[in-house]
């Protein structure tokens, strides 16, 4: 009898824990929307289609509320997802590859792509520029091994620059790149928008080149979640994916001005005109996928880049780390 009571008690405790866990994973706000906490590596107009989906209410129409948490550094985004602080990470998929290579059992699976090339621009202290000018100069690159740094190295290679002659400064934190350049550190700095245009408008330098146009196509910034979350919440992530695809479609079929008008609330410190010019710069650079589907050839381009820079020993399985919800 005593054993039955203990067994019943344990069963009740397990049931309560299950209910609590389910409730936490399906937290709804007062409007009945399911809240998803999402860590984004930076807040930039480079991600315009994502913000279009937010501002146009596409996520809400799918029953989702997005809580954005700025988390500078792809490694920190991955850590936030792995720890359970957020459900979705938005960063370079290289961070998911590093996690998989680290033998994490509940590894990160990328389920939607957004940007297909690097979104950085080189800021120079003068307006004359040739890629060869970087030889013998100091460039603030960001974190070693991250997507921005990898793509910059690839751009240098494609531009015929002798990389051994470039002073690559990896010591400055991503969030501190603008401030360090303003303070006099480095001859050049690689920046995303709106920071590049902001510094240019304030007279601290000149935007002289697009890194993405030189580096080539790959899944540069994408959305990932833990394997277990993807398995348990596939229907919810399909809805997320539907909203995101609508944001991409809007961006492809509207002018830079129209896009800027939609996402302006995401950038309260920017004027509509400056935001329009930033969005146009990214549209002209062909920065975004047409849909969230990530082709295997693009993923292999990323892997090759990592292998060429001694950050990966061999290709990792596409079907394991990429789960294209848009084709289910």
SERO-4910 file (N, C-alpha, C, O; in steps of 0.05 Angstrom, whole numbers):
BEGIN
 pado doro    nc1    nc2    nc3   cac1   cac2   cac3    cc1    cc2    cc3    oc1    oc2    oc3
  Unk    A     17    -24      0      0      0      0     17     25      0     12     44    -14
  Unk    A     38     24     17     56     47     19     70     53     -8     73     76    -16
  Unk    A     78     31    -21     91     34    -47     73     46    -68     81     62    -85
  Unk    A     47     38    -66     27     50    -85     24     80    -81     22     95   -100
  Unk    A     23     88    -55     20    116    -49     44    132    -59     41    154    -71
  Unk    A     68    121    -55     93    134    -64     93    136    -95    100    157   -106
  Unk    A     85    114   -108     84    114   -137     64    134   -148     70    148   -167
  Unk    A     41    136   -134     21    156   -143     31    184   -139     27    201   -156
  Unk    A     44    189   -117     55    216   -111     76    223   -132     75    246   -143
  Unk    A     94    205   -139    114    210   -159    101    216   -186    109    234   -201
  Unk    A     80    201   -192     66    205   -217     53    233   -219     53    246   -239
  Unk    A     41    242   -196     29    268   -195     50    290   -198     45    310   -212
  Unk    A     72    287   -185     94    306   -187    104    308   -216    108    330   -226
  Unk    A    107    285   -229    115    285   -257     95    299   -275    102    314   -293
  Unk    A     69    294   -270     48    307   -285     48    337   -282     45    352   -301
  Unk    A     52    346   -257     53    375   -251     77    388   -266     74    409   -278
  Unk    A    100    374   -265    124    384   -279    119    386   -309    128    405   -322
  Unk    A    106    367   -320    100    367   -348     82    391   -356     86    404   -376
  Unk    A     62    396   -339     43    418   -344     59    444   -342     55    462   -359
  Unk    A     76    447   -322     92    472   -318    110    476   -342    112    498   -353
  Unk    A    123    455   -351    141    457   -374    126    465   -399    135    482   -414
  Unk    A    103    452   -403     87    458   -427     78    488   -426     78    501   -447
  Unk    A     70    497   -403     61    524   -400     83    544   -405     79    565   -418
  Unk    A    107    538   -396    130    556   -400    137    557   -430    144    578   -440
  Unk    A    135    534   -443    142    533   -472    120    546   -489    125    553   -512
  Unk    A     96    549   -478     74    560   -493     62    584   -479     38    587   -476
  Unk    A     80    601   -469     71    625   -455     56    643   -474     65    650   -496
  Unk    A     32    650   -466     15    667   -483     10    694   -469      8    696   -445
  Unk    A      9    715   -486      4    742   -474    -26    746   -472    -42    727   -478
  Unk    A    -34    770   -465    -63    775   -460    -79    774   -486   -103    772   -485
  Unk    A    -65    776   -509    -79    774   -535    -81    745   -545    -92    740   -566
  Unk    A    -70    726   -529    -71    698   -537    -49    690   -555    -51    668   -567
  Unk    A    -29    707   -559     -7    701   -576     15    685   -561     19    690   -538
  Unk    A     27    666   -575     49    651   -563     75    668   -565     83    676   -587
  Unk    A     87    673   -542    111    689   -542    136    672   -548    139    651   -537
  Unk    A    152    682   -566    178    669   -572    200    689   -566    200    711   -577
  Unk    A    218    681   -549    242    698   -543    263    692   -564    270    669   -569
  Unk    A    273    713   -576    292    710   -599    316    727   -594    313    751   -591
  Unk    A    340    715   -594    365    730   -591    375    737   -618    381    720   -635
  Unk    A    378    763   -624    389    772   -649    418    782   -645    423    796   -626
  Unk    A    435    776   -664    464    782   -661    469    811   -663    488    821   -650
  Unk    A    454    826   -678    455    855   -679    428    865   -690    413    849   -701
  Unk    A    424    891   -687    398    903   -697    405    921   -720    416    943   -717
  Unk    A    400    911   -744    408    925   -768    387    924   -790    372    904   -791
  Unk    A    386    944   -807    369    944   -830    376    922   -850    362    916   -869
  Unk    A    399    910   -846    408    886   -860    387    864   -858    384    847   -876
  Unk    A    372    864   -836    352    844   -831    324    854   -836    304    846   -824
  Unk    A    321    873   -855    296    886   -861    273    867   -865    251    873   -854
  Unk    A    275    844   -879    252    827   -883    240    816   -857    216    813   -854
  Unk    A    258    811   -838    249    802   -811    233    823   -797    212    818   -786
  Unk    A    243    848   -798    228    870   -785    203    877   -799    183    886   -787
  Unk    A    202    873   -826    178    877   -841    156    858   -831    133    865   -827
  Unk    A    165    832   -827    146    812   -817    135    820   -789    112    814   -783
  Unk    A    152    832   -773    143    841   -746    124    865   -749    102    864   -738
  Unk    A    133    886   -763    117    911   -764     92    908   -780     72    922   -775
  Unk    A     91    891   -800     67    887   -816     47    867   -803     26    862   -813
  Unk    A     55    857   -780     37    839   -764     35    811   -774     17    796   -767
  Unk    A     55    802   -791     54    775   -802     57    754   -780     44    733   -781
  Unk    A     74    759   -761     77    740   -739     52    739   -722     43    717   -714
  Unk    A     40    762   -716     15    762   -700     -7    747   -714    -23    733   -701
  Unk    A     -8    749   -741    -29    735   -756    -25    704   -754    -43    689   -758
  Unk    A      0    696   -748      6    668   -744      4    660   -714     10    637   -706
  Unk    A     -5    679   -697     -9    673   -669     17    675   -653     20    663   -631
  Unk    A     36    691   -662     62    693   -650     69    721   -642     64    740   -657
  Unk    A     80    724   -618     92    750   -609    122    746   -606    131    727   -593
  Unk    A    137    763   -620    166    761   -619    177    780   -597    172    804   -597
  Unk    A    193    769   -579    208    785   -560    237    786   -568    251    765   -565
  Unk    A    246    808   -578    274    811   -588    293    817   -565    288    834   -548
  Unk    A    315    802   -564    336    807   -544    362    810   -559    373    792   -571
  Unk    A    373    835   -558    398    840   -572    421    826   -557    424    829   -533
  Unk    A    435    809   -572    456    792   -560    481    793   -578    485    774   -594
  Unk    A    498    813   -576    521    816   -593    540    793   -592    549    785   -571
  Unk    A    546    782   -616    564    759   -618    550    733   -623    533    725   -607
  Unk    A    556    720   -645    542    695   -652    547    673   -631    529    657   -626
  Unk    A    570    674   -618    576    654   -597    557    658   -573    549    639   -561
  Unk    A    551    683   -568    533    689   -545    504    683   -552    489    674   -535
  Unk    A    497    686   -577    470    678   -586    466    648   -583    446    639   -572
  Unk    A    486    633   -592    485    604   -590    483    595   -560    468    577   -554
  Unk    A    498    609   -543    498    602   -515    470    608   -503    461    593   -486
  Unk    A    457    630   -511    431    637   -501    410    615   -509    392    609   -493
  Unk    A    412    605   -533    394    584   -542    399    558   -527    380    545   -517
  Unk    A    424    550   -524    431    525   -511    423    526   -481    415    505   -470
  Unk    A    425    549   -469    418    551   -440    388    552   -435    379    548   -413
  Unk    A    372    557   -457    343    559   -454    334    587   -447    310    591   -442
  Unk    A    352    606   -448    344    634   -442    326    644   -465    309    661   -460
  Unk    A    330    634   -489    313    641   -512    307    616   -527    320    595   -524
  Unk    A    286    617   -543    278    594   -559    292    593   -586    299    572   -596
  Unk    A    296    617   -598    308    619   -625    332    637   -625    332    658   -611
  Unk    A    352    629   -639    376    646   -643    376    656   -672    369    642   -691
  Unk    A    385    681   -676    387    693   -703    415    703   -706    422    725   -695
  Unk    A    432    688   -720    460    695   -722    472    679   -745    457    666   -761
  Unk    A    498    679   -748    511    664   -768    510    634   -762    515    626   -740
  Unk    A    503    617   -782    501    588   -777    527    575   -770    528    552   -762
  Unk    A    549    590   -773    575    578   -765    575    572   -735    589    553   -727
  Unk    A    560    587   -720    559    583   -691    545    556   -685    552    542   -666
  Unk    A    525    549   -702    512    523   -698    531    500   -706    530    479   -694
  Unk    A    548    505   -726    567    485   -734    587    480   -711    595    457   -706
  Unk    A    596    502   -699    615    499   -677    603    482   -654    616    466   -642
  Unk    A    578    487   -648    564    472   -627    562    443   -634    568    426   -617
  Unk    A    556    437   -659    554    409   -668    581    395   -666    583    373   -657
  Unk    A    602    409   -674    629    399   -673    639    395   -644    656    378   -639
  Unk    A    626    409   -626    633    406   -598    619    383   -584    620    380   -560
  Unk    A    605    367   -601    591    342   -591    568    348   -572    561    331   -556
  Unk    A    556    371   -575    532    378   -559    509    359   -568    503    357   -591
  Unk    A    497    345   -549    477    325   -555    452    339   -567    441    331   -587
  Unk    A    442    360   -553    419    375   -563    429    399   -578    427    422   -569
  Unk    A    441    393   -602    454    414   -618    434    433   -631    410    429   -628
  Unk    A    444    452   -645    428    473   -658    422    466   -687    440    458   -702
  Unk    A    397    468   -694    389    462   -722    378    488   -735    361    501   -724
  Unk    A    389    495   -758    380    519   -772    356    512   -789    356    493   -805
  Unk    A    334    528   -786    309    521   -799    300    543   -818    280    539   -832
  Unk    A    313    565   -820    305    586   -838    328    606   -844    341    615   -826
  Unk    A    332    611   -869    353    631   -877    341    658   -882    317    661   -886
  Unk    A    357    679   -880    348    706   -886    367    720   -905    360    728   -927
  Unk    A    392    724   -896    411    738   -913    430    718   -927    437    698   -915
  Unk    A    437    725   -952    453    706   -967    481    716   -974    496    703   -989
  Unk    A    489    738   -962    516    747   -965    522    766   -942    505    775   -928
  Unk    A    548    773   -939    556    790   -918    543    818   -920    540    829   -942
  Unk    A    536    830   -898    523    856   -898    540    878   -888    530    900   -882
  Unk    A    566    874   -886    584    895   -876    594    913   -899    595    905   -922
  Unk    A    601    937   -891    614    956   -909    640    965   -897    642    968   -872
  Unk    A    659    970   -913    685    980   -904    684   1010   -901    677   1024   -920
  Unk    A    691   1020   -877    692   1048   -872    721   1057   -872    737   1046   -857
  Unk    A    728   1076   -888    755   1086   -890    757   1115   -880    737   1129   -880
  Unk    A    781   1123   -873    785   1151   -864    788   1170   -888    788   1194   -884
  Unk    A    789   1159   -912    789   1177   -936    771   1164   -957    765   1140   -955
  Unk    A    763   1179   -977    744   1170   -996    756   1156  -1020    741   1147  -1038
  Unk    A    782   1154  -1022    795   1140  -1044    800   1111  -1035    810   1107  -1013
  Unk    A    793   1092  -1051    796   1064  -1042    801   1045  -1065    788   1046  -1086
  Unk    A    820   1027  -1060    824   1003  -1076    830    981  -1056    842    986  -1035
  Unk    A    821    957  -1062    825    935  -1043    854    931  -1035    860    924  -1013
  Unk    A    872    937  -1054    901    934  -1048    910    954  -1027    931    951  -1015
  Unk    A    894    976  -1024    901    996  -1003    902    984   -975    914    996   -957
  Unk    A    888    962   -971    887    950   -945    914    937   -936    919    932   -913
  Unk    A    931    931   -956    957    919   -949    974    939   -934    977    962   -942
  Unk    A    984    930   -911   1000    948   -894    984    965   -875    995    981   -861
  Unk    A    957    961   -875    940    977   -858    926    960   -837    924    935   -840
  Unk    A    916    973   -815    902    959   -794    872    961   -799    861    982   -804
  Unk    A    859    938   -798    830    936   -802    817    924   -777    825    902   -768
  Unk    A    796    938   -767    781    926   -744    761    907   -756    742    915   -771
  Unk    A    765    881   -750    750    860   -763    728    848   -747    708    838   -758
  Unk    A    730    848   -720    710    835   -703    721    808   -694    745    803   -695
  Unk    A    703    791   -683    712    766   -671    724    746   -691    712    741   -712
  Unk    A    747    735   -684    760    716   -702    743    691   -703    733    680   -683
  Unk    A    738    681   -728    723    657   -731    693    662   -736    679    643   -744
  Unk    A    684    686   -731    656    693   -736    651    698   -765    669    702   -781
  Unk    A    625    699   -773    618    703   -801    629    729   -813    639    729   -835
  Unk    A    627    751   -798    638    776   -809    668    774   -816    676    783   -837
  Unk    A    683    763   -798    712    760   -802    718    741   -825    735    746   -842
  Unk    A    704    718   -825    708    698   -847    702    710   -874    717    705   -893
  Unk    A    680    724   -876    673    736   -902    692    758   -911    697    761   -935
  Unk    A    702    772   -892    722    793   -899    747    780   -910    758    789   -930
  Unk    A    756    758   -897    780    744   -908    774    733   -936    792    734   -953
  Unk    A    750    723   -940    743    713   -966    742    735   -987    751    731  -1010
  Unk    A    732    758   -979    732    781   -997    760    790  -1005    766    797  -1028
  Unk    A    778    790   -985    806    797   -990    818    778  -1010    832    786  -1029
  Unk    A    813    752  -1006    823    732  -1024    813    736  -1053    828    735  -1072
  Unk    A    786    741  -1055    774    745  -1082    783    770  -1095    782    773  -1120
  Unk    A    791    790  -1079    801    816  -1090    831    815  -1096    842    835  -1106
  Unk    A    844    793  -1091    872    790  -1097    890    805  -1077    913    812  -1084
  Unk    A    881    809  -1053    897    822  -1032    914    801  -1018    905    779  -1013
  Unk    A    939    809  -1013    957    791   -997    949    794   -968    956    813   -955
  Unk    A    935    774   -958    924    775   -931    946    777   -910    942    789   -889
  Unk    A    969    766   -915    991    767   -896   1001    795   -891   1014    801   -871
  Unk    A    994    813   -910   1003    841   -907    983    859   -894    988    883   -889
  Unk    A    960    848   -887    938    864   -874    939    859   -845    940    836   -836
  Unk    A    939    881   -829    939    878   -800    910    875   -790    896    894   -787
  Unk    A    903    849   -786    875    843   -778    872    844   -748    884    829   -733
  Unk    A    857    864   -739    853    868   -710    827    854   -702    805    863   -707
  Unk    A    830    831   -687    807    816   -678    801    822   -648    782    810   -637
  Unk    A    815    840   -636    814    844   -607    790    861   -598    783    861   -575
  Unk    A    778    876   -617    756    894   -609    730    880   -611    723    868   -631
  Unk    A    714    881   -589    688    868   -588    669    880   -609    672    904   -617
  Unk    A    651    863   -619    633    871   -641    619    897   -635    617    915   -651
  Unk    A    608    899   -610    593    923   -603    610    948   -600    599    970   -599
  Unk    A    636    945   -598    654    967   -593    669    977   -618    686    994   -617
  Unk    A    663    965   -641    677    971   -666    675   1001   -673    695   1014   -679
  Unk    A    651   1012   -673    647   1040   -681    662   1058   -662    676   1076   -671
  Unk    A    658   1054   -636    671   1072   -616    701   1071   -618    714   1091   -615
  Unk    A    712   1047   -623    742   1044   -624    752   1059   -649    773   1072   -648
  Unk    A    738   1057   -671    747   1071   -696    745   1101   -692    764   1115   -700
  Unk    A    724   1110   -679    721   1139   -674    744   1149   -656    753   1171   -658
  Unk    A    752   1131   -637    774   1138   -618    801   1137   -631    821   1144   -618
  Unk    A    803   1129   -657    828   1129   -671    842   1102   -675    864   1101   -685
  Unk    A    828   1081   -667    840   1054   -670    834   1045   -699    811   1045   -707
  Unk    A    854   1036   -713    851   1025   -740    850   1045   -762    843   1069   -758
  Unk    A    858   1036   -786    856   1053   -810    829   1048   -824    819   1066   -838
  Unk    A    818   1024   -820    792   1017   -832    776   1001   -811    788    990   -792
  Unk    A    750   1001   -814    733    985   -797    710    973   -814    700    986   -832
  Unk    A    702    948   -808    680    935   -821    655    938   -804    654    930   -781
  Unk    A    634    951   -816    610    957   -800    585    949   -815    583    951   -840
  Unk    A    565    941   -800    538    937   -811    523    964   -810    532    983   -797
  Unk    A    501    965   -825    484    988   -823    465    984   -799    458    962   -793
  Unk    A    456   1006   -786    460   1034   -794    486   1047   -785    490   1071   -789
  Unk    A    503   1031   -771    528   1043   -760    546   1056   -781    557   1077   -777
  Unk    A    549   1042   -804    567   1053   -825    557   1080   -835    573   1099   -837
  Unk    A    531   1082   -841    520   1107   -851    521   1129   -829    526   1152   -834
  Unk    A    516   1121   -804    516   1140   -782    544   1152   -779    546   1177   -776
  Unk    A    565   1136   -779    592   1147   -776    600   1164   -800    613   1184   -797
  Unk    A    591   1156   -823    597   1171   -848    583   1199   -846    595   1219   -852
  Unk    A    558   1199   -837    543   1224   -836    554   1243   -815    551   1267   -816
  Unk    A    568   1231   -794    580   1247   -773    609   1255   -779    622   1268   -763
  Unk    A    618   1248   -803    645   1256   -812    668   1240   -802    691   1249   -802
  Unk    A    662   1215   -793    684   1199   -782    696   1180   -803    715   1166   -797
  Unk    A    686   1180   -827    697   1163   -848    679   1162   -872    659   1177   -874
  Unk    A    687   1145   -891    673   1142   -916    667   1112   -922    685   1096   -919
  Unk    A    642   1106   -929    636   1079   -937    647   1075   -965    639   1088   -984
  Unk    A    666   1056   -968    681   1053   -993    677   1027  -1007    683   1025  -1031
  Unk    A    666   1006   -994    663    980  -1007    644    962   -992    642    964   -968
  Unk    A    631    945  -1008    613    924   -996    629    898   -995    640    888  -1015
  Unk    A    631    886   -971    645    861   -967    629    838   -980    640    820   -992
  Unk    A    602    839   -977    585    818   -988    588    814  -1018    586    792  -1028
  Unk    A    591    836  -1033    593    834  -1062    618    820  -1070    619    808  -1092
  Unk    A    639    821  -1054    664    807  -1060    665    779  -1049    678    761  -1061
  Unk    A    651    774  -1027    654    748  -1013    637    725  -1025    646    702  -1024
  Unk    A    614    731  -1036    598    710  -1048    574    701  -1031    569    712  -1009
  Unk    A    559    682  -1042    533    674  -1030    536    650  -1011    550    630  -1017
  Unk    A    522    652   -988    521    631   -968    500    638   -948    491    661   -947
  Unk    A    491    620   -931    472    628   -909    487    644   -889    499    633   -870
  Unk    A    485    671   -891    501    688   -875    489    692   -847    502    690   -827
  Unk    A    463    698   -847    448    701   -821    423    684   -823    408    686   -843
  Unk    A    418    667   -803    396    649   -804    384    644   -776    395    654   -757
  Unk    A    362    631   -776    348    625   -751    352    596   -743    349    578   -759
  Unk    A    359    591   -718    363    564   -708    351    560   -681    346    579   -666
  Unk    A    347    535   -674    336    527   -648    349    500   -640    361    487   -656
  Unk    A    346    493   -615    356    467   -606    340    445   -621    316    448   -627
  Unk    A    354    423   -625    341    400   -639    316    392   -625    296    386   -638
  Unk    A    316    392   -598    293    383   -583    269    403   -587    246    395   -589
  Unk    A    275    429   -587    254    449   -591    242    446   -619    217    448   -622
  Unk    A    259    442   -639    248    439   -666    230    414   -667    209    415   -680
  Unk    A    238    393   -654    222    368   -654    195    372   -640    174    363   -650
  Unk    A    195    387   -618    171    390   -602    153    413   -612    129    412   -608
  Unk    A    165    432   -626    150    456   -633    150    461   -664    151    484   -673
  Unk    A    150    439   -678    152    442   -708    129    458   -719    133    474   -737
  Unk    A    105    454   -709     81    469   -720     84    499   -714     78    515   -732
  Unk    A     94    505   -691     98    533   -684    119    546   -702    116    568   -711
  Unk    A    141    531   -707    162    542   -723    154    544   -753    164    560   -768
  Unk    A    136    526   -761    125    529   -788    110    555   -791    112    569   -812
  Unk    A     95    562   -771     81    588   -771    101    611   -771     97    631   -786
  Unk    A    122    609   -755    143    629   -755    155    632   -783    159    654   -793
  Unk    A    159    609   -796    171    609   -823    153    621   -843    162    635   -862
  Unk    A    127    617   -841    107    628   -859    108    659   -857    108    673   -878
  Unk    A    109    669   -833    110    698   -829    135    710   -841    135    731   -854
  Unk    A    157    696   -837    183    706   -847    184    706   -877    194    725   -889
  Unk    A    172    686   -890    171    685   -919    155    708   -930    161    719   -951
  Unk    A    134    715   -916    118    738   -924    134    764   -922    131    782   -939
  Unk    A    151    766   -902    169    789   -899    189    791   -922    194    812   -933
  Unk    A    199    768   -930    218    767   -953    204    775   -979    215    789   -995
  Unk    A    180    764   -982    165    771  -1007    159    800  -1009    161    812  -1030
  Unk    A    151    813   -986    145    841   -986    171    857   -994    169    876  -1009
  Unk    A    193    849   -982    218    863   -987    227    861  -1017    237    880  -1028
  Unk    A    222    838  -1028    230    834  -1056    212    850  -1075    221    858  -1097
  Unk    A    187    855  -1067    168    867  -1085    161    896  -1079    142    907  -1091
  Unk    A    176    909  -1061    171    937  -1055    196    953  -1056    218    942  -1054
  Unk    A    193    979  -1059    216    997  -1061    230   1000  -1034    219    994  -1013
  Unk    A    254   1010  -1036    269   1016  -1011    254   1036   -993    255   1033   -969
  Unk    A    241   1055  -1006    226   1075   -991    203   1062   -976    198   1067   -952
  Unk    A    188   1044   -989    165   1031   -977    174   1013   -954    161   1011   -933
  Unk    A    197    999   -958    207    982   -937    216    998   -913    210    991   -890
  Unk    A    230   1020   -919    239   1038   -897    216   1049   -881    218   1051   -856
  Unk    A    194   1056   -894    170   1066   -880    159   1045   -861    150   1052   -839
  Unk    A    160   1020   -869    150    998   -852    167    994   -827    157    991   -805
  Unk    A    194    993   -831    212    985   -810    222   1008   -793    238   1004   -775
  Unk    A    214   1033   -800    224   1056   -785    220   1054   -755    238   1063   -740
  Unk    A    198   1043   -745    195   1041   -716    217   1024   -703    222   1027   -679
  Unk    A    230   1007   -718    251    991   -707    277   1007   -704    296    999   -690
  Unk    A    278   1030   -717    302   1047   -716    295   1076   -710    297   1093   -728
  Unk    A    286   1081   -686    276   1108   -678    297   1130   -680    290   1153   -682
  Unk    A    322   1123   -680    343   1143   -682    351   1149   -711    368   1166   -716
  Unk    A    338   1136   -730    344   1140   -759    322   1157   -771    299   1155   -764
  Unk    A    330   1173   -791    310   1188   -807    300   1169   -829    314   1150   -836
  Unk    A    277   1175   -840    266   1159   -861    285   1159   -886    289   1139   -898
  Unk    A    296   1183   -892    313   1185   -915    339   1168   -912    347   1154   -930
  Unk    A    351   1169   -888    376   1154   -884    370   1124   -884    385   1108   -894
  Unk    A    347   1116   -873    339   1088   -872    333   1078   -900    340   1056   -907
  Unk    A    321   1095   -916    316   1088   -944    342   1083   -959    345   1063   -974
  Unk    A    362   1100   -955    388   1096   -969    402   1071   -960    415   1057   -976
  Unk    A    399   1064   -934    411   1040   -923    398   1015   -936    411    997   -945
  Unk    A    371   1015   -936    357    992   -947    363    989   -977    367    967   -987
  Unk    A    365   1012   -991    372   1011  -1020    399    999  -1024    404    983  -1042
  Unk    A    418   1006  -1006    445    995  -1008    444    964  -1006    459    950  -1020
  Unk    A    427    954   -988    425    925   -984    410    912  -1007    417    890  -1016
  Unk    A    389    926  -1018    375    915  -1041    393    914  -1065    393    894  -1080
  Unk    A    409    935  -1069    427    935  -1092    449    914  -1090    459    905  -1110
  Unk    A    455    906  -1065    476    886  -1061    464    857  -1062    479    838  -1058
  Unk    A    438    855  -1067    425    829  -1069    430    813  -1044    441    791  -1045
  Unk    A    422    824  -1021    430    813   -995    413    790   -984    422    775   -967
  Unk    A    388    788   -995    369    770   -982    361    746   -999    360    748  -1023
  Unk    A    356    723   -986    344    700  -1000    316    708  -1009    303    725   -997
  Unk    A    306    695  -1030    279    700  -1039    259    685  -1021    237    695  -1016
  Unk    A    267    662  -1010    252    648   -990    271    639   -968    295    642   -971
  Unk    A    260    627   -947    277    619   -925    292    593   -930    308    584   -914
  Unk    A    287    580   -953    299    555   -960    330    558   -963    338    576   -978
  Unk    A    345    541   -950    375    542   -952    384    519   -970    382    496   -962
  Unk    A    395    525   -993    404    504  -1011    430    492  -1000    446    504   -986
  Unk    A    434    467  -1007    458    452   -998    483    466  -1008    503    467   -994
  Unk    A    483    475  -1033    507    487  -1044    515    513  -1029    539    518  -1026
  Unk    A    495    528  -1019    501    551  -1003    514    543   -976    533    556   -967
  Unk    A    503    522   -964    514    513   -939    542    503   -942    559    507   -925
  Unk    A    547    489   -965    575    480   -970    594    503   -975    618    501   -968
  Unk    A    584    525   -986    601    549   -990    611    559   -963    634    566   -959
  Unk    A    592    558   -943    600    567   -916    620    547   -904    640    556   -892
  Unk    A    615    521   -907    633    501   -896    661    504   -908    681    502   -895
  Unk    A    662    508   -935    688    510   -948    703    534   -938    727    533   -934
  Unk    A    689    556   -933    701    580   -922    714    574   -895    736    583   -889
  Unk    A    700    559   -878    710    552   -852    734    532   -854    753    535   -839
  Unk    A    732    514   -873    754    494   -877    779    509   -887    801    503   -878
  Unk    A    775    527   -906    798    542   -917    812    559   -896    836    565   -898
  Unk    A    797    566   -874    809    582   -853    816    566   -828    819    576   -806
  Unk    A    818    539   -832    826    520   -811    807    522   -786    816    518   -763
  Unk    A    782    527   -791    762    528   -769    744    503   -769    728    500   -751
  Unk    A    747    487   -790    731    462   -792    749    442   -807    761    448   -827
  Unk    A    749    417   -797    766    397   -809    754    385   -834    768    378   -853
  Unk    A    727    382   -834    714    369   -857    685    378   -858    675    390   -839
  Unk    A    672    373   -880    644    381   -883    626    367   -863    629    343   -858
  Unk    A    607    382   -852    588    370   -833    562    364   -848    557    377   -869
  Unk    A    545    346   -838    522    337   -853    500    359   -856    489    369   -836
  Unk    A    494    366   -881    474    385   -887    446    377   -876    433    393   -864
  Unk    A    439    352   -881    412    343   -872    409    342   -842    387    340   -832
  Unk    A    431    342   -828    430    342   -798    427    370   -787    412    374   -768
  Unk    A    441    389   -798    442    416   -787    423    435   -801    418    457   -790
  Unk    A    412    428   -824    393    445   -838    366    430   -840    365    408   -850
  Unk    A    345    443   -831    318    432   -833    300    453   -845    291    471   -832
  Unk    A    295    450   -871    280    470   -886    250    467   -882    237    451   -896
  Unk    A    239    482   -863    211    480   -857    194    490   -881    171    482   -883
  Unk    A    205    507   -897    189    519   -919    181    498   -940    164    504   -957
  Unk    A    195    475   -941    188    455   -961    175    430   -949    176    409   -961
  Unk    A    163    434   -925    149    411   -913    120    411   -922    105    393   -913
***
